[in-house]
Amino acid sequence: MKPTLLLLAAGMGSRYGGLKQLDGLGPNGETIMDYSIYDAIQAGFGKIVWVIRKDFEQDFRDKILSKYEGKIPCELVFQSLDKLPEGYTVPEGRTKPWGTNHAVMMAKDAIHEPFCVINCDDFYNRDCFQVIGKFLANLPENSNGKYAMVGFRVSNTLSDNGTVSRGVCSKDENEHLTSCVERTEIERKEDGKVAYKDEKGEWVNIPDNNPVSMNVWGFTPDYFEYSDKFFKEFLDAPTTKANIKAEYLIPWVVDKLIHSGKATCEVLDTTSKWFGVTYSADRPSVVEKIQKLVDEGVYPAKLF
């Protein structure tokens, strides 16, 4: 069975300003996610599912979904604050979405095969999809608890216009993930070394090839069941109740599963170089990089 690509597209780009998921950056108005979908199709994915907000469904259908008619099966699912387990209600004053793993949960009824989760506003490059697509396609039928993440080399994920947030990963001798710690300030320092700022505000150097998470995960459908179960645990936690902006994130769920022995998560290396529009100043550079890939014949001038 061909794997499915699940795109998380419900968030607004607060630092960028506006709905960057629909921003045309390619020579014919292609969005970043158009390139991800093109690469996924080339890598053997058989279906596309988006998680979006209901309030921009029509705009999304007109500008995005219409491109893929007849090319690959597509489905939309919707994330909203009030999609909670029975007996739970949205805390007073909460407006922030519940996070990436809550978004994944929205696709439970739409996905019944191994699937890859990605952000819709990151340009991952083709090798990333080849690597995760091969892993998912080669899983034995009815596999459970055999997950993966694409570990980008941190030096391939930096921005020229400011610090970036990345999940800094550690792995064991079997290439299995042992930890993924979100670091909100990562950059290349004046001495040429990549470093992140730790909890004490001190800079910690890491190797250029240290794997980081760019939110490219590979799961089997059993992941939905674990997500449902752990979501109640998350909502009941005192730390969640004390923080109106607490988010239910994919690395938190994966960490619980690997440390309880219920799953393994293989770290897959990729030569892909990430780029994205984290800051508005990134946009001209991204347009230029995409045009260069088109000029080199990596992508056709018009994708779909």
Secondary structure, 3 states (H helix, E strand, C coil): CCCEEEEECCCCCCCCCCCHHHCCCCCCCCCHHHHHHHHHHHCCCCEEEEEECHHHHHHHHHHCHHHHCCCCCEEEEECCCCCCCCCCCCCCCCCCCCCHHHHHHCCCCCCCCCEEEEECCEECCHHHHHHHHHHHHCCCCCCCCEEEEEEEEHHHCCECCECEEEEEEEECCCCEEEEEEEEEEEEECCCCCEEEECCCCCEEEECCCCEEEEEEEEECCHHHHHHHHHHHHHHHCHHHHCCCCCCCCHHHHHHHHHHCCCCEEEEEEECCCCEECCCHHHHHHHHHHHHHHHHCCCCCCCCC
